[in-house]
């Protein structure tokens, strides 16, 4: 005789089925705005709608790294930079899909999130702080659009940069990325400042650059460290495979040219998988020059930037500032930053010799899970350092190893004295992570 299923179990099963159906539907649509039920607290979307617009900027009279020849005066050109701006908007209807190019530089896909093209900006709490987003090598301005939209929904104007010579379709000599990455970042900040004061600009009165944050992934993290004060070494300047004719010297630690790049409006950086330390682009002296609060994010098995000799060492040696290190145990270089892999990336690419999925996914961690964790910590970090929201400091004051946290609460939810579980994480959800802190001077 079949036993009847209790109503509460049937209801739970129905809820799970609906959630699974919604999740599968979202995956089929290439959604980038998924917040899992086990996401930490601050991963949730904010109260604003999200609009977006595309800026075509030109940085005039820049060194043309690709056409430098030995012994000759470096040629110069006007450097084009496309920037996608995500901003707090008034409530709007359906989001507008974003047409993006995938890692093979050939395949296109539509991704869908929170944002609508040209939505009316929400001026209610303007001006909003600025956050710059800088992709890896190669990448494009949509690679971290999940984070850009999330932050915009919480009251940030986010400018995500297409770095010329460093994208999927125009990947060129690495020296261009080495020299131009921090220059691009600071130029875009200045352009956003200019546009915030122009009468015919949508950004007029919407954004303030006085408290700017910078989120960089891989080579974007490399650029963020230089922009924050970490000057490079003589060894890196002399690499034959690096920037030609010693042109990286403009970012040398202690040089006048590097000091001139540093801008007091930059108040915090989030560097995800930052590249360079394992190749001696910095040493302890150069990294001591980092002078703004820094949140470093890493996978413990990063085989591109390195962990012990790379990202962790950067964190240890950035002694000139207060800094944190968030580590995803067993994750590789794709930890946290890339958006969920579009369905079109699953197919084998003859151009690459592998499926583009490998550019987005991780063998151990679910991408959406990592995205949600990054959204949580980035929100806490930027709210604290760009807005002065001191209540967010509690989300960064954690026992270093997630599994060491003790979950101890009363029936009414009040925390007991022995409660040390990571703030913002539900019971049993702080797993596989470490979060470490070093104060300035240590």
One Martini backbone bead per residue (centre of mass of N, CA, C, O) as a GRO file, in nm:
protein
  442
    1UNK     BB    1   0.094   0.037   0.024
    2UNK     BB    2   0.065   0.367  -0.035
    3UNK     BB    3   0.196   0.642   0.100
    4UNK     BB    4   0.125   0.944   0.184
    5UNK     BB    5   0.219   1.265   0.121
    6UNK     BB    6   0.289   1.518   0.281
    7UNK     BB    7   0.210   1.840   0.226
    8UNK     BB    8   0.488   1.969   0.290
    9UNK     BB    9   0.647   1.788   0.091
   10UNK     BB   10   0.493   1.860  -0.163
   11UNK     BB   11   0.553   2.162  -0.149
   12UNK     BB   12   0.859   2.138  -0.156
   13UNK     BB   13   0.877   1.987  -0.425
   14UNK     BB   14   0.742   2.209  -0.591
   15UNK     BB   15   0.948   2.431  -0.531
   16UNK     BB   16   1.191   2.286  -0.650
   17UNK     BB   17   1.076   2.259  -0.936
   18UNK     BB   18   1.044   2.560  -0.991
   19UNK     BB   19   1.338   2.639  -0.945
   20UNK     BB   20   1.459   2.454  -1.161
   21UNK     BB   21   1.305   2.571  -1.399
   22UNK     BB   22   1.411   2.860  -1.367
   23UNK     BB   23   1.711   2.792  -1.395
   24UNK     BB   24   1.702   2.659  -1.675
   25UNK     BB   25   1.584   2.905  -1.816
   26UNK     BB   26   1.817   3.098  -1.748
   27UNK     BB   27   2.037   2.939  -1.894
   28UNK     BB   28   1.904   2.954  -2.180
   29UNK     BB   29   1.924   3.290  -2.160
   30UNK     BB   30   2.188   3.392  -2.038
   31UNK     BB   31   2.197   3.464  -1.741
   32UNK     BB   32   2.358   3.714  -1.500
   33UNK     BB   33   2.128   3.755  -1.237
   34UNK     BB   34   2.175   3.525  -1.048
   35UNK     BB   35   2.036   3.431  -0.721
   36UNK     BB   36   2.094   3.224  -0.494
   37UNK     BB   37   1.963   3.086  -0.206
   38UNK     BB   38   2.286   3.068  -0.090
   39UNK     BB   39   2.343   3.352  -0.087
   40UNK     BB   40   2.474   3.611   0.026
   41UNK     BB   41   2.329   3.892   0.134
   42UNK     BB   42   2.489   4.118  -0.066
   43UNK     BB   43   2.396   3.986  -0.350
   44UNK     BB   44   2.160   4.134  -0.369
   45UNK     BB   45   1.964   4.333  -0.513
   46UNK     BB   46   1.879   4.641  -0.551
   47UNK     BB   47   1.647   4.923  -0.586
   48UNK     BB   48   1.742   4.969  -0.865
   49UNK     BB   49   1.753   5.022  -1.163
   50UNK     BB   50   1.908   4.941  -1.493
   51UNK     BB   51   2.127   5.108  -1.695
   52UNK     BB   52   2.264   5.166  -2.035
   53UNK     BB   53   2.574   5.272  -2.204
   54UNK     BB   54   2.769   5.385  -2.485
   55UNK     BB   55   3.117   5.467  -2.511
   56UNK     BB   56   3.326   5.660  -2.738
   57UNK     BB   57   3.660   5.681  -2.686
   58UNK     BB   58   3.962   5.908  -2.689
   59UNK     BB   59   4.312   5.879  -2.653
   60UNK     BB   60   4.539   6.103  -2.711
   61UNK     BB   61   4.865   6.066  -2.788
   62UNK     BB   62   4.967   5.766  -2.799
   63UNK     BB   63   5.154   5.501  -2.779
   64UNK     BB   64   5.238   5.274  -3.045
   65UNK     BB   65   5.328   4.969  -2.959
   66UNK     BB   66   5.285   4.798  -3.231
   67UNK     BB   67   5.497   5.024  -3.394
   68UNK     BB   68   5.756   4.978  -3.264
   69UNK     BB   69   6.102   5.059  -3.319
   70UNK     BB   70   6.422   5.021  -3.315
   71UNK     BB   71   6.563   5.342  -3.236
   72UNK     BB   72   6.290   5.484  -3.257
   73UNK     BB   73   6.050   5.692  -3.247
   74UNK     BB   74   5.761   5.668  -3.104
   75UNK     BB   75   5.466   5.625  -3.206
   76UNK     BB   76   5.146   5.787  -3.249
   77UNK     BB   77   4.801   5.778  -3.116
   78UNK     BB   78   4.453   5.737  -3.117
   79UNK     BB   79   4.292   5.580  -2.850
   80UNK     BB   80   4.049   5.348  -2.843
   81UNK     BB   81   3.746   5.340  -2.618
   82UNK     BB   82   3.512   5.125  -2.496
   83UNK     BB   83   3.217   5.198  -2.288
   84UNK     BB   84   3.023   5.054  -2.032
   85UNK     BB   85   2.737   5.196  -1.873
   86UNK     BB   86   2.621   5.145  -1.546
   87UNK     BB   87   2.305   5.256  -1.398
   88UNK     BB   88   2.088   5.413  -1.216
   89UNK     BB   89   1.737   5.349  -1.250
   90UNK     BB   90   1.443   5.349  -1.337
   91UNK     BB   91   1.185   5.182  -1.365
   92UNK     BB   92   1.149   4.892  -1.578
   93UNK     BB   93   1.120   4.668  -1.789
   94UNK     BB   94   1.260   4.482  -1.980
   95UNK     BB   95   1.543   4.368  -2.058
   96UNK     BB   96   1.833   4.417  -2.254
   97UNK     BB   97   2.009   4.260  -2.455
   98UNK     BB   98   2.348   4.142  -2.493
   99UNK     BB   99   2.587   4.159  -2.740
  100UNK     BB  100   2.842   3.906  -2.752
  101UNK     BB  101   3.172   3.813  -2.746
  102UNK     BB  102   3.367   3.546  -2.747
  103UNK     BB  103   3.675   3.395  -2.692
  104UNK     BB  104   3.715   3.327  -3.012
  105UNK     BB  105   3.617   3.600  -3.176
  106UNK     BB  106   3.325   3.488  -3.325
  107UNK     BB  107   3.116   3.424  -3.121
  108UNK     BB  108   2.779   3.489  -3.052
  109UNK     BB  109   2.577   3.640  -2.782
  110UNK     BB  110   2.308   3.650  -2.560
  111UNK     BB  111   2.262   3.853  -2.274
  112UNK     BB  112   2.088   3.859  -1.946
  113UNK     BB  113   1.963   4.098  -1.709
  114UNK     BB  114   1.884   4.416  -1.566
  115UNK     BB  115   1.934   4.586  -1.819
  116UNK     BB  116   1.859   4.892  -1.999
  117UNK     BB  117   1.861   5.067  -2.272
  118UNK     BB  118   1.840   5.402  -2.197
  119UNK     BB  119   1.749   5.441  -1.927
  120UNK     BB  120   1.625   5.625  -1.689
  121UNK     BB  121   1.765   5.800  -1.461
  122UNK     BB  122   1.830   5.801  -1.112
  123UNK     BB  123   1.833   6.115  -0.926
  124UNK     BB  124   1.759   6.092  -0.619
  125UNK     BB  125   2.091   6.013  -0.520
  126UNK     BB  126   2.248   6.208  -0.661
  127UNK     BB  127   2.552   6.138  -0.674
  128UNK     BB  128   2.744   5.863  -0.775
  129UNK     BB  129   2.965   5.643  -0.751
  130UNK     BB  130   3.259   5.515  -0.897
  131UNK     BB  131   3.316   5.221  -1.113
  132UNK     BB  132   3.576   5.038  -1.237
  133UNK     BB  133   3.617   4.804  -1.518
  134UNK     BB  134   3.876   4.540  -1.574
  135UNK     BB  135   3.988   4.321  -1.784
  136UNK     BB  136   4.143   4.080  -1.939
  137UNK     BB  137   4.383   3.854  -2.121
  138UNK     BB  138   4.136   3.830  -2.269
  139UNK     BB  139   3.844   4.049  -2.331
  140UNK     BB  140   3.557   4.241  -2.205
  141UNK     BB  141   3.299   4.458  -2.095
  142UNK     BB  142   3.108   4.184  -2.024
  143UNK     BB  143   3.249   3.977  -1.830
  144UNK     BB  144   3.145   4.165  -1.554
  145UNK     BB  145   2.827   4.235  -1.571
  146UNK     BB  146   2.712   4.113  -1.314
  147UNK     BB  147   2.856   4.322  -1.126
  148UNK     BB  148   2.776   4.588  -1.258
  149UNK     BB  149   2.471   4.557  -1.214
  150UNK     BB  150   2.467   4.510  -0.911
  151UNK     BB  151   2.594   4.787  -0.836
  152UNK     BB  152   2.388   4.970  -0.980
  153UNK     BB  153   2.141   4.872  -0.800
  154UNK     BB  154   2.316   5.021  -0.541
  155UNK     BB  155   2.445   5.308  -0.642
  156UNK     BB  156   2.631   5.278  -0.910
  157UNK     BB  157   2.869   5.382  -1.139
  158UNK     BB  158   2.963   5.171  -1.419
  159UNK     BB  159   3.281   5.137  -1.591
  160UNK     BB  160   3.332   4.932  -1.873
  161UNK     BB  161   3.623   4.820  -2.042
  162UNK     BB  162   3.766   4.835  -2.363
  163UNK     BB  163   4.079   4.701  -2.438
  164UNK     BB  164   4.293   4.769  -2.652
  165UNK     BB  165   4.462   4.473  -2.760
  166UNK     BB  166   4.265   4.287  -2.527
  167UNK     BB  167   4.072   4.132  -2.705
  168UNK     BB  168   3.927   3.880  -2.874
  169UNK     BB  169   3.951   4.038  -3.171
  170UNK     BB  170   4.251   4.215  -3.085
  171UNK     BB  171   4.476   4.048  -2.998
  172UNK     BB  172   4.797   4.154  -2.893
  173UNK     BB  173   5.061   4.271  -2.789
  174UNK     BB  174   5.146   4.260  -2.456
  175UNK     BB  175   5.280   4.544  -2.423
  176UNK     BB  176   5.019   4.708  -2.443
  177UNK     BB  177   4.897   4.612  -2.176
  178UNK     BB  178   5.127   4.687  -1.983
  179UNK     BB  179   5.110   4.998  -2.044
  180UNK     BB  180   4.785   5.074  -2.082
  181UNK     BB  181   4.605   4.984  -1.852
  182UNK     BB  182   4.633   5.223  -1.640
  183UNK     BB  183   4.579   5.448  -1.846
  184UNK     BB  184   4.292   5.372  -1.912
  185UNK     BB  185   4.169   5.392  -1.629
  186UNK     BB  186   4.233   5.699  -1.579
  187UNK     BB  187   4.101   5.812  -1.832
  188UNK     BB  188   3.810   5.722  -1.774
  189UNK     BB  189   3.776   5.880  -1.517
  190UNK     BB  190   3.812   6.159  -1.656
  191UNK     BB  191   3.577   6.130  -1.858
  192UNK     BB  192   3.352   6.102  -1.652
  193UNK     BB  193   3.400   6.375  -1.528
  194UNK     BB  194   3.341   6.541  -1.780
  195UNK     BB  195   3.049   6.424  -1.837
  196UNK     BB  196   2.925   6.518  -1.553
  197UNK     BB  197   2.938   6.841  -1.682
  198UNK     BB  198   2.763   6.793  -1.930
  199UNK     BB  199   2.463   6.891  -2.059
  200UNK     BB  200   2.445   6.645  -2.298
  201UNK     BB  201   2.472   6.434  -2.066
  202UNK     BB  202   2.360   6.160  -1.893
  203UNK     BB  203   2.588   6.212  -1.655
  204UNK     BB  204   2.470   6.460  -1.553
  205UNK     BB  205   2.480   6.446  -1.204
  206UNK     BB  206   2.516   6.117  -1.158
  207UNK     BB  207   2.836   6.149  -1.105
  208UNK     BB  208   3.121   6.079  -0.888
  209UNK     BB  209   3.489   6.075  -0.862
  210UNK     BB  210   3.584   6.120  -0.560
  211UNK     BB  211   3.472   5.806  -0.523
  212UNK     BB  212   3.672   5.558  -0.645
  213UNK     BB  213   3.658   5.243  -0.800
  214UNK     BB  214   3.851   4.927  -0.873
  215UNK     BB  215   3.794   4.656  -1.100
  216UNK     BB  216   4.020   4.376  -1.149
  217UNK     BB  217   4.115   4.126  -1.398
  218UNK     BB  218   4.415   4.022  -1.396
  219UNK     BB  219   4.519   4.264  -1.593
  220UNK     BB  220   4.331   4.450  -1.435
  221UNK     BB  221   4.482   4.399  -1.166
  222UNK     BB  222   4.751   4.501  -1.256
  223UNK     BB  223   4.651   4.791  -1.313
  224UNK     BB  224   4.538   4.850  -1.028
  225UNK     BB  225   4.810   4.841  -0.879
  226UNK     BB  226   4.938   5.074  -1.032
  227UNK     BB  227   4.710   5.284  -0.975
  228UNK     BB  228   4.761   5.238  -0.647
  229UNK     BB  229   5.117   5.233  -0.643
  230UNK     BB  230   5.247   4.977  -0.794
  231UNK     BB  231   5.556   4.950  -0.890
  232UNK     BB  232   5.782   4.843  -1.111
  233UNK     BB  233   6.049   4.666  -1.232
  234UNK     BB  234   6.342   4.632  -1.398
  235UNK     BB  235   6.300   4.344  -1.496
  236UNK     BB  236   6.025   4.399  -1.646
  237UNK     BB  237   6.138   4.616  -1.843
  238UNK     BB  238   6.362   4.397  -1.979
  239UNK     BB  239   6.179   4.223  -2.122
  240UNK     BB  240   6.154   4.090  -2.437
  241UNK     BB  241   5.828   4.012  -2.404
  242UNK     BB  242   5.747   4.288  -2.349
  243UNK     BB  243   5.802   4.597  -2.359
  244UNK     BB  244   5.928   4.802  -2.576
  245UNK     BB  245   6.199   5.004  -2.523
  246UNK     BB  246   6.130   5.045  -2.208
  247UNK     BB  247   5.818   5.158  -2.172
  248UNK     BB  248   5.752   5.056  -1.873
  249UNK     BB  249   5.901   5.286  -1.707
  250UNK     BB  250   5.648   5.465  -1.636
  251UNK     BB  251   5.589   5.230  -1.388
  252UNK     BB  252   5.812   5.279  -1.203
  253UNK     BB  253   5.930   5.267  -0.908
  254UNK     BB  254   5.965   5.613  -0.812
  255UNK     BB  255   5.868   5.756  -1.048
  256UNK     BB  256   5.731   6.033  -1.184
  257UNK     BB  257   5.531   5.894  -1.381
  258UNK     BB  258   5.392   5.718  -1.169
  259UNK     BB  259   5.306   5.938  -0.968
  260UNK     BB  260   5.124   6.091  -1.181
  261UNK     BB  261   4.901   5.862  -1.192
  262UNK     BB  262   4.815   5.914  -0.919
  263UNK     BB  263   4.483   5.923  -0.765
  264UNK     BB  264   4.286   6.044  -0.499
  265UNK     BB  265   4.004   5.928  -0.605
  266UNK     BB  266   4.121   5.660  -0.540
  267UNK     BB  267   3.989   5.438  -0.272
  268UNK     BB  268   3.964   5.144  -0.421
  269UNK     BB  269   4.040   4.789  -0.465
  270UNK     BB  270   3.959   4.502  -0.686
  271UNK     BB  271   4.169   4.215  -0.716
  272UNK     BB  272   4.139   3.958  -0.960
  273UNK     BB  273   4.384   3.765  -1.032
  274UNK     BB  274   4.653   3.910  -1.026
  275UNK     BB  275   4.908   3.984  -1.241
  276UNK     BB  276   5.300   3.944  -1.196
  277UNK     BB  277   5.459   3.836  -0.942
  278UNK     BB  278   5.567   3.558  -1.064
  279UNK     BB  279   5.730   3.766  -1.285
  280UNK     BB  280   5.854   4.026  -1.136
  281UNK     BB  281   5.687   4.306  -1.154
  282UNK     BB  282   5.729   4.281  -0.849
  283UNK     BB  283   5.814   4.390  -0.528
  284UNK     BB  284   5.813   4.482  -0.209
  285UNK     BB  285   5.869   4.781  -0.272
  286UNK     BB  286   5.651   4.828  -0.489
  287UNK     BB  287   5.399   4.722  -0.317
  288UNK     BB  288   5.426   4.939  -0.088
  289UNK     BB  289   5.283   5.164  -0.279
  290UNK     BB  290   5.021   5.077  -0.202
  291UNK     BB  291   4.751   5.329  -0.094
  292UNK     BB  292   4.491   5.156  -0.107
  293UNK     BB  293   4.246   4.975  -0.045
  294UNK     BB  294   4.261   4.602  -0.066
  295UNK     BB  295   4.096   4.348  -0.260
  296UNK     BB  296   4.182   4.019  -0.281
  297UNK     BB  297   4.132   3.762  -0.539
  298UNK     BB  298   4.131   3.390  -0.526
  299UNK     BB  299   4.268   3.095  -0.642
  300UNK     BB  300   4.453   2.830  -0.511
  301UNK     BB  301   4.491   2.717  -0.840
  302UNK     BB  302   4.642   2.938  -0.988
  303UNK     BB  303   4.808   2.906  -1.324
  304UNK     BB  304   4.858   3.216  -1.407
  305UNK     BB  305   4.926   3.401  -1.138
  306UNK     BB  306   4.933   3.260  -0.893
  307UNK     BB  307   4.954   3.218  -0.545
  308UNK     BB  308   5.197   3.203  -0.347
  309UNK     BB  309   5.380   3.366  -0.584
  310UNK     BB  310   5.142   3.580  -0.620
  311UNK     BB  311   4.872   3.686  -0.479
  312UNK     BB  312   4.960   3.640  -0.188
  313UNK     BB  313   5.215   3.812  -0.213
  314UNK     BB  314   5.079   4.075  -0.271
  315UNK     BB  315   4.928   4.091  -0.005
  316UNK     BB  316   5.179   4.082   0.182
  317UNK     BB  317   5.341   4.337   0.024
  318UNK     BB  318   5.101   4.556   0.083
  319UNK     BB  319   5.209   4.754   0.340
  320UNK     BB  320   5.073   5.053   0.266
  321UNK     BB  321   4.802   4.890   0.339
  322UNK     BB  322   4.489   4.789   0.372
  323UNK     BB  323   4.413   4.425   0.353
  324UNK     BB  324   4.257   4.160   0.158
  325UNK     BB  325   4.187   3.791   0.133
  326UNK     BB  326   4.011   3.603  -0.107
  327UNK     BB  327   3.958   3.242  -0.106
  328UNK     BB  328   3.918   2.979  -0.342
  329UNK     BB  329   3.915   2.663  -0.292
  330UNK     BB  330   4.041   2.505  -0.590
  331UNK     BB  331   4.049   2.736  -0.766
  332UNK     BB  332   4.112   2.908  -1.042
  333UNK     BB  333   4.140   3.184  -1.251
  334UNK     BB  334   3.803   3.197  -1.265
  335UNK     BB  335   3.753   3.336  -1.003
  336UNK     BB  336   3.435   3.518  -0.993
  337UNK     BB  337   3.445   3.706  -1.254
  338UNK     BB  338   3.308   3.554  -1.462
  339UNK     BB  339   3.054   3.490  -1.628
  340UNK     BB  340   2.836   3.290  -1.722
  341UNK     BB  341   2.834   3.051  -1.946
  342UNK     BB  342   2.738   3.046  -2.244
  343UNK     BB  343   2.590   2.816  -2.441
  344UNK     BB  344   2.781   2.877  -2.694
  345UNK     BB  345   3.056   2.782  -2.530
  346UNK     BB  346   3.031   2.457  -2.544
  347UNK     BB  347   3.150   2.451  -2.811
  348UNK     BB  348   3.377   2.362  -3.019
  349UNK     BB  349   3.687   2.524  -3.120
  350UNK     BB  350   3.894   2.555  -3.386
  351UNK     BB  351   4.052   2.809  -3.309
  352UNK     BB  352   4.134   2.709  -3.009
  353UNK     BB  353   4.095   2.382  -2.934
  354UNK     BB  354   3.843   2.468  -2.754
  355UNK     BB  355   3.610   2.544  -2.533
  356UNK     BB  356   3.506   2.853  -2.421
  357UNK     BB  357   3.413   2.766  -2.138
  358UNK     BB  358   3.710   2.771  -2.008
  359UNK     BB  359   3.696   3.095  -1.964
  360UNK     BB  360   3.450   3.075  -1.733
  361UNK     BB  361   3.495   2.816  -1.590
  362UNK     BB  362   3.502   2.562  -1.329
  363UNK     BB  363   3.586   2.246  -1.195
  364UNK     BB  364   3.452   2.313  -0.895
  365UNK     BB  365   3.300   2.580  -0.929
  366UNK     BB  366   3.027   2.767  -0.934
  367UNK     BB  367   2.977   3.059  -1.089
  368UNK     BB  368   2.734   3.181  -0.942
  369UNK     BB  369   2.847   3.142  -0.663
  370UNK     BB  370   3.094   3.325  -0.706
  371UNK     BB  371   2.947   3.578  -0.790
  372UNK     BB  372   2.788   3.616  -0.524
  373UNK     BB  373   3.036   3.646  -0.341
  374UNK     BB  374   3.153   3.892  -0.484
  375UNK     BB  375   2.909   4.078  -0.451
  376UNK     BB  376   2.919   4.083  -0.146
  377UNK     BB  377   3.216   4.188  -0.099
  378UNK     BB  378   3.210   4.435  -0.285
  379UNK     BB  379   2.985   4.582  -0.140
  380UNK     BB  380   3.119   4.608   0.135
  381UNK     BB  381   3.382   4.749   0.039
  382UNK     BB  382   3.262   4.995  -0.118
  383UNK     BB  383   3.077   5.106   0.099
  384UNK     BB  384   3.305   5.167   0.298
  385UNK     BB  385   3.518   5.335   0.096
  386UNK     BB  386   3.301   5.524  -0.072
  387UNK     BB  387   3.064   5.581   0.168
  388UNK     BB  388   3.123   5.522   0.480
  389UNK     BB  389   2.999   5.235   0.569
  390UNK     BB  390   3.062   5.099   0.877
  391UNK     BB  391   2.868   4.849   0.886
  392UNK     BB  392   3.041   4.678   0.671
  393UNK     BB  393   3.281   4.580   0.850
  394UNK     BB  394   3.145   4.315   0.962
  395UNK     BB  395   3.182   4.159   0.675
  396UNK     BB  396   3.524   4.173   0.729
  397UNK     BB  397   3.504   4.037   1.026
  398UNK     BB  398   3.669   3.732   1.013
  399UNK     BB  399   3.727   3.426   1.015
  400UNK     BB  400   3.953   3.293   0.803
  401UNK     BB  401   3.803   3.012   0.824
  402UNK     BB  402   3.497   2.921   0.749
  403UNK     BB  403   3.478   2.636   0.907
  404UNK     BB  404   3.546   2.782   1.196
  405UNK     BB  405   3.276   2.875   1.220
  406UNK     BB  406   3.023   2.949   1.461
  407UNK     BB  407   2.686   2.839   1.492
  408UNK     BB  408   2.509   3.057   1.733
  409UNK     BB  409   2.160   3.060   1.803
  410UNK     BB  410   1.869   3.154   1.878
  411UNK     BB  411   1.541   3.110   1.803
  412UNK     BB  412   1.529   3.436   1.731
  413UNK     BB  413   1.846   3.485   1.611
  414UNK     BB  414   2.024   3.537   1.834
  415UNK     BB  415   2.342   3.581   1.916
  416UNK     BB  416   2.583   3.418   2.055
  417UNK     BB  417   2.891   3.454   2.193
  418UNK     BB  418   3.008   3.201   2.005
  419UNK     BB  419   2.950   3.350   1.749
  420UNK     BB  420   3.149   3.316   1.414
  421UNK     BB  421   2.995   3.341   1.172
  422UNK     BB  422   2.963   3.453   0.872
  423UNK     BB  423   2.855   3.738   0.772
  424UNK     BB  424   2.571   3.673   0.555
  425UNK     BB  425   2.575   3.364   0.619
  426UNK     BB  426   2.433   3.083   0.614
  427UNK     BB  427   2.397   2.798   0.731
  428UNK     BB  428   2.640   2.598   0.559
  429UNK     BB  429   2.765   2.831   0.335
  430UNK     BB  430   3.058   2.856   0.463
  431UNK     BB  431   3.260   2.732   0.209
  432UNK     BB  432   3.577   2.714   0.069
  433UNK     BB  433   3.691   2.963   0.247
  434UNK     BB  434   3.895   3.260   0.273
  435UNK     BB  435   3.964   3.544   0.514
  436UNK     BB  436   4.212   3.796   0.506
  437UNK     BB  437   4.413   4.019   0.724
  438UNK     BB  438   4.606   4.330   0.672
  439UNK     BB  439   4.759   4.584   0.800
  440UNK     BB  440   4.915   4.854   0.798
  441UNK     BB  441   5.266   4.758   0.820
  442UNK     BB  442   5.232   4.413   0.783
   0.00000   0.00000   0.00000
